[in-house]
């Protein structure tokens, strides 16, 4: 590419940017002032709806190939390479003492970034991004399951469907999660 072509391209891009700025006020605006009270990633475990706080999930990926960790508990499925970063993979169902999902095609990994350490939680299914208003929040006991109860930090109800907020921070700080040796 010659210097003249580069100058012409820069000029064209500058013209596009100028016209875009000039016409932006005539475009419809998205009102963010009345945003949702709570946003979370919906996921399914053993047929029950849960939400992961949106700010605690860095990404969602298909279950990758793993390398087994010798001498580790069964719920630690292994480690995987996620774009050059080591990702420990935990089957959340098995960690909670339940059999793993048989529908591996729907399973996904919720990736938590904990200050540069990555943890991948395998869940049965991801059910999308959900936004809730304050009046949809529910109080009180949200589960009778003693194993899951320490990780439930809230809940929301919409159209008769209960969504329990699963505290990923509470899970990642759990001493049991760090005891991976058999």
Secondary structure, DSSP 4 states (H G I P E B T S, - for coil): --HHHHHHHHHHHHHHHHHHHHHGGGS-----TT--SEEEEEEEETTEEEEEEGGG--EEEEPPP-B--TTB-TTEEEEEEETTEEEEEEEHHHHTTSPPPS-TTT-EEEEEEETTEEEEEEESEEEEEEEE-GGGB--S-----HHHHTTEEEEEEETTEEEEEE-HHHHHT-GGGG--B-
